[in-house]
Amino acid sequence: MSEDPPEGGFSHCPARCVGVNQFELRSRLLSRQRLTDRHGAARYIRFVFFGLLITIGLASAACALAGRSRVVSGPLEARTAEAAANLTPEQAAVREASTLICRGLFDEAEKTIEEARGASLSESEPVGRLAALVAEYEQIAERRKAGQALAYEEQLTALKKAQGVVDVNDPNEIADLNDVNDVVEVLSIVTRAGEYATDAQRQELLGMDFVKTVFQKAIDKAAEYEVEGKWIEAYSNCYYWLAAIDPNNEAYKDYAERLIEKSQIVAAFQDSPCETSRERFDGIKPIMFVKAIAALNLYYVNIIDYGEMAAKGIERCILLADVVERSKQFASYMSDANGVKDVNDAGGVSDPNGVKKKFVKPDPEALAAWRSTLAALRGEVKESPSGFGRDEFLAIFEKLLILNEATAKLPDTIVVAQFSEAALEALDPYTVMVWPRQVDDFEKMMTNEFTGIGIEISRRDGLLTVGSLLPDTPAYRSGLDAGDVIEAVDGLETRDMTLTCAVKKITGPKGTKVRLTVRRQNLDSTQDIEITRDRITVPTIRGWQRAEDGHWRYMLDEKEKIGYVRLMSFSAETAEDFDKALRGLETEGMRALILDLRFNSGGLLDSAVAVADKFIEEGLIVKTQPGFGRVPDYRTAKRAGTHPNYPVVVLINSGSASASEIVAGAMADPRYRRATLVGERTHGKGSVQGITPFPGGRAQLKYTMAYYHLPSGQRVESRDAMKKLGRTDWGVAPDVKIELRSDEVRKMIDIQRDNDVLVQANHDNSNGEVKKHSVADTLKSDPQLAVGLLVAQSKLIEARAVAAK
């Protein structure tokens, strides 16, 4: 979990692991002293709720090596430093070409190779092999370019068909688009076409009369939805697409953000199979937020702009008034809170003092009065002198609650929750309140203590489906199989259940039972499978393919002995499991390693340091710097346990966050140059979180306590902070930049998912739904991995050539 999604492309939502230490693969926080989590809870709720194909996973990638003039790519140079001074012209050319390849400069590498060929009567083996690598890269680039052009043409054809034009070459006939589904279909086509288009094609696309007509229909439809109080529909059917198609249009972006905020408020009043809206707000008290502000004042990493916090909180309450007035969900919430069907009937709930209170939906006059007082309060904040501090902020908060009681009379729990969420968003995406209802789940994530049945689940064609089994678990022993559709959990249908809710329902205390109603593929009948929950530990380490016995295959290139290890997250067991995988590969003769950190959203800081320590002999790995005047924390490498100096390539993308950025940044740091980074710019989190529990109440505050810096001193910049400055240099940047299109990501994920699946030994695969793909097919589906392999191979060619006497 981030958090604004990067523009361009589509999201990848990995399968959820049920009852494992990857309970939520995108929201790995974890460590009571130091947290390197990716997603704040509020942002996480936003993305889970919408479930849209937003671009969470694919922005740019990275290493914090910006500004360096020369990259010596690969650790083997240290061993050949003395020999380097006496290199032959041929050896020097091989080294230069390899270095250029490891910087992504394949054209320049080709020129160097051609010059070496011209200077020699006969071509040497190393030069020839490097030339073959460059040629292979060019084939990959040409294949991708052709695929992009074909994808664009396919979208243009789809767009013309959507126009209702019989003759696809005649764009003058424009069909009526009265159905919102038709509008969404066209907008989705334009979004994909825009991704595949060149700059000139994109301008031509947006200038088409038909596209302009659809844009206006979407805007008009969103206005209709707003009048009806359907902000979720206005966003998901209209402004989400408009903002994605034209990300530079500030009007679209601002309007979309406002709709998202209103939709979040609506979502807070909606019941789910896992909890009612009433339960969601249970136990929230104003004093919890007051104590949180006291903690922030002491420990927050930056100087706090209390004026901006107050303004954001007040704006959210104004939006809350709009939602309350028009939303049917709020009427339902009031009815539930009173325990009666009619909100005007007698009933109510007790406040903390035991006094019975009846909640009634405010009438328009009361809401108008509250809006008016909120607007005055907002003006008071804006006109305050520059010395607006904590006391003034708390006074505004108290006044807001008093004004609510005098006008709208909304439950304090709702007002406190909405005001605090917006106020904390003014600081950063990772500083959030963890309310009483959320504490149990949050602490499970912090301790990695999960009990469940041992499966990975996802939604396929809208159905809750078992993606893979985990070996030696209750699910595996029960006969449950990959591909099974879970239609109900303990009798509760899963059709409208989110993945997060499904995980919550399936997991539970060790020794308890859960009943799954399962339909096997190609069968009409269902069966009930009762499974006893147990403690489940799922390794965070994966290879490129899972064997039939559940073990992973780690050697990607048998000929050159290049290994591949994928880290899903950084848990307490990750470093030890990673060490075992490395030692197994080294026993098999591994000469180079590809470490895949893509879509790894982070985890334990200690774990990240331990992983980087496997490759760095000594020196600083990361420095965490708290606020001004506080003592920084230094994490250093230890010589003991360091693995051999074989070449390492690290794969990264915008899903690589937090702990992943620490590992990638440290290994590629100019101080060590221990690895070459291939892929896209990382997410850009760059901060460390702490937890403050509050005595007397179950709420907690997760707050940003420090920023982290890489060994050479450069800070890993925050995506959100850089976006506000109009900059794009957040996170860690790659040495070799390979950005994937959304269609490429989907194909890569499909192949990867197939290779990850573990099925029952007696699995009926007569229809071929379970496939295992060869190394060649895997590389063809994954340009980042394919180029990473070329980089590793170039380093091995260089090492052999330079070491030759």
Rosetta blueprint (number, residue, H / E / L):
1 M L
2 S L
3 E L
4 D L
5 P L
6 P L
7 E L
8 G L
9 G L
10 F L
11 S L
12 H L
13 C L
14 P L
15 A L
16 R E
17 C E
18 V E
19 G L
20 V L
21 N L
22 Q L
23 F L
24 E L
25 L L
26 R L
27 S L
28 R L
29 L L
30 L L
31 S L
32 R L
33 Q L
34 R L
35 L E
36 T E
37 D L
38 R L
39 H L
40 G L
41 A H
42 A H
43 R H
44 Y H
45 I H
46 R H
47 F H
48 V H
49 F H
50 F H
51 G L
52 L L
53 L L
54 I L
55 T L
56 I L
57 G L
58 L L
59 A L
60 S L
61 A L
62 A E
63 C L
64 A L
65 L L
66 A L
67 G L
68 R L
69 S L
70 R L
71 V L
72 V L
73 S L
74 G L
75 P H
76 L H
77 E H
78 A H
79 R L
80 T L
81 A H
82 E H
83 A H
84 A H
85 A L
86 N L
87 L L
88 T L
89 P H
90 E H
91 Q H
92 A H
93 A H
94 V H
95 R H
96 E H
97 A H
98 S H
99 T H
100 L H
101 I H
102 C L
103 R L
104 G L
105 L L
106 F H
107 D H
108 E H
109 A H
110 E H
111 K H
112 T H
113 I H
114 E H
115 E H
116 A H
117 R H
118 G H
119 A L
120 S L
121 L L
122 S L
123 E L
124 S L
125 E H
126 P H
127 V H
128 G H
129 R H
130 L H
131 A H
132 A H
133 L H
134 V H
135 A H
136 E H
137 Y H
138 E H
139 Q H
140 I H
141 A H
142 E H
143 R H
144 R H
145 K H
146 A H
147 G H
148 Q H
149 A H
150 L H
151 A H
152 Y H
153 E H
154 E H
155 Q H
156 L H
157 T H
158 A H
159 L H
160 K H
161 K H
162 A H
163 Q L
164 G L
165 V L
166 V L
167 D L
168 V L
169 N L
170 D L
171 P L
172 N L
173 E L
174 I L
175 A L
176 D L
177 L L
178 N L
179 D L
180 V H
181 N H
182 D H
183 V H
184 V H
185 E H
186 V H
187 L H
188 S H
189 I H
190 V H
191 T H
192 R H
193 A H
194 G H
195 E H
196 Y H
197 A L
198 T L
199 D H
200 A H
201 Q H
202 R H
203 Q H
204 E H
205 L H
206 L H
207 G L
208 M L
209 D H
210 F H
211 V H
212 K H
213 T H
214 V H
215 F H
216 Q H
217 K H
218 A H
219 I H
220 D H
221 K H
222 A H
223 A H
224 E H
225 Y H
226 E H
227 V H
228 E L
229 G L
230 K L
231 W H
232 I H
233 E H
234 A H
235 Y H
236 S H
237 N H
238 C H
239 Y H
240 Y H
241 W H
242 L H
243 A H
244 A H
245 I H
246 D L
247 P L
248 N L
249 N L
250 E H
251 A H
252 Y H
253 K H
254 D H
255 Y H
256 A H
257 E H
258 R H
259 L H
260 I H
261 E H
262 K H
263 S H
264 Q H
265 I H
266 V H
267 A H
268 A H
269 F L
270 Q L
271 D L
272 S L
273 P L
274 C L
275 E L
276 T L
277 S H
278 R H
279 E H
280 R H
281 F L
282 D L
283 G L
284 I L
285 K L
286 P H
287 I H
288 M H
289 F H
290 V H
291 K H
292 A H
293 I H
294 A H
295 A H
296 L H
297 N H
298 L H
299 Y H
300 Y L
301 V L
302 N L
303 I L
304 I L
305 D L
306 Y H
307 G H
308 E H
309 M H
310 A H
311 A H
312 K H
313 G H
314 I H
315 E H
316 R H
317 C H
318 I H
319 L H
320 L H
321 A H
322 D H
323 V H
324 V H
325 E H
326 R H
327 S L
328 K H
329 Q H
330 F H
331 A H
332 S H
333 Y H
334 M H
335 S H
336 D H
337 A H
338 N H
339 G L
340 V L
341 K L
342 D L
343 V L
344 N L
345 D L
346 A L
347 G L
348 G L
349 V E
350 S E
351 D L
352 P L
353 N L
354 G L
355 V L
356 K E
357 K E
358 K L
359 F L
360 V L
361 K L
362 P L
363 D L
364 P H
365 E H
366 A H
367 L H
368 A H
369 A H
370 W H
371 R H
372 S H
373 T H
374 L H
375 A H
376 A H
377 L H
378 R H
379 G H
380 E H
381 V H
382 K H
383 E L
384 S L
385 P L
386 S L
387 G L
388 F L
389 G L
390 R H
391 D H
392 E H
393 F H
394 L H
395 A H
396 I H
397 F H
398 E H
399 K H
400 L H
401 L H
402 I H
403 L H
404 N H
405 E H
406 A H
407 T L
408 A L
409 K L
410 L L
411 P L
412 D H
413 T H
414 I H
415 V H
416 V H
417 A H
418 Q H
419 F H
420 S H
421 E H
422 A H
423 A H
424 L H
425 E H
426 A L
427 L L
428 D L
429 P L
430 Y L
431 T L
432 V E
433 M E
434 V E
435 W L
436 P H
437 R H
438 Q H
439 V H
440 D H
441 D H
442 F H
443 E H
444 K H
445 M H
446 M H
447 T H
448 N L
449 E L
450 F L
451 T E
452 G E
453 I L
454 G L
455 I E
456 E E
457 I E
458 S E
459 R E
460 R E
461 D L
462 G L
463 L E
464 L E
465 T E
466 V E
467 G E
468 S E
469 L E
470 L L
471 P L
472 D L
473 T L
474 P H
475 A H
476 Y H
477 R H
478 S H
479 G L
480 L L
481 D L
482 A L
483 G L
484 D L
485 V E
486 I E
487 E E
488 A E
489 V E
490 D L
491 G L
492 L E
493 E E
494 T L
495 R L
496 D L
497 M L
498 T L
499 L H
500 T H
501 C H
502 A H
503 V H
504 K H
505 K H
506 I H
507 T L
508 G L
509 P L
510 K L
511 G L
512 T L
513 K E
514 V E
515 R E
516 L E
517 T E
518 V E
519 R E
520 R L
521 Q L
522 N L
523 L L
524 D L
525 S L
526 T L
527 Q E
528 D E
529 I E
530 E E
531 I E
532 T E
533 R L
534 D E
535 R E
536 I L
537 T L
538 V L
539 P L
540 T L
541 I E
542 R E
543 G L
544 W L
545 Q E
546 R E
547 A L
548 E L
549 D L
550 G L
551 H L
552 W E
553 R E
554 Y L
555 M E
556 L E
557 D E
558 E L
559 K L
560 E L
561 K L
562 I E
563 G E
564 Y E
565 V E
566 R E
567 L E
568 M L
569 S L
570 F E
571 S L
572 A L
573 E L
574 T H
575 A H
576 E H
577 D H
578 F H
579 D H
580 K H
581 A H
582 L H
583 R H
584 G H
585 L H
586 E H
587 T H
588 E L
589 G L
590 M L
591 R L
592 A E
593 L E
594 I E
595 L E
596 D E
597 L L
598 R L
599 F L
600 N L
601 S L
602 G L
603 G E
604 L E
605 L H
606 D H
607 S H
608 A H
609 V H
610 A H
611 V H
612 A H
613 D L
614 K L
615 F L
616 I L
617 E L
618 E L
619 G E
620 L E
621 I E
622 V E
623 K E
624 T E
625 Q E
626 P E
627 G L
628 F L
629 G L
630 R L
631 V L
632 P L
633 D E
634 Y E
635 R E
636 T E
637 A E
638 K L
639 R L
640 A L
641 G L
642 T L
643 H L
644 P L
645 N L
646 Y L
647 P L
648 V E
649 V E
650 V E
651 L E
652 I E
653 N L
654 S L
655 G L
656 S L
657 A L
658 S L
659 A H
660 S H
661 E H
662 I H
663 V H
664 A H
665 G H
666 A H
667 M H
668 A H
669 D L
670 P L
671 R L
672 Y L
673 R L
674 R L
675 A L
676 T E
677 L E
678 V E
679 G E
680 E L
681 R L
682 T L
683 H L
684 G L
685 K L
686 G L
687 S E
688 V E
689 Q E
690 G E
691 I E
692 T E
693 P E
694 F L
695 P L
696 G L
697 G L
698 R L
699 A L
700 Q E
701 L E
702 K E
703 Y E
704 T E
705 M E
706 A E
707 Y E
708 Y E
709 H E
710 L L
711 P L
712 S L
713 G L
714 Q L
715 R E
716 V L
717 E E
718 S L
719 R H
720 D H
721 A H
722 M H
723 K H
724 K H
725 L L
726 G L
727 R L
728 T L
729 D L
730 W L
731 G E
732 V L
733 A E
734 P L
735 D L
736 V E
737 K E
738 I L
739 E L
740 L L
741 R L
742 S H
743 D H
744 E H
745 V H
746 R H
747 K H
748 M H
749 I H
750 D H
751 I H
752 Q H
753 R H
754 D H
755 N H
756 D H
757 V L
758 L L
759 V L
760 Q L
761 A L
762 N L
763 H L
764 D L
765 N L
766 S L
767 N L
768 G L
769 E L
770 V L
771 K L
772 K L
773 H L
774 S L
775 V H
776 A H
777 D H
778 T H
779 L H
780 K H
781 S H
782 D L
783 P H
784 Q H
785 L H
786 A H
787 V H
788 G H
789 L H
790 L H
791 V H
792 A H
793 Q H
794 S H
795 K H
796 L H
797 I H
798 E H
799 A H
800 R H
801 A H
802 V H
803 A H
804 A L
805 K L
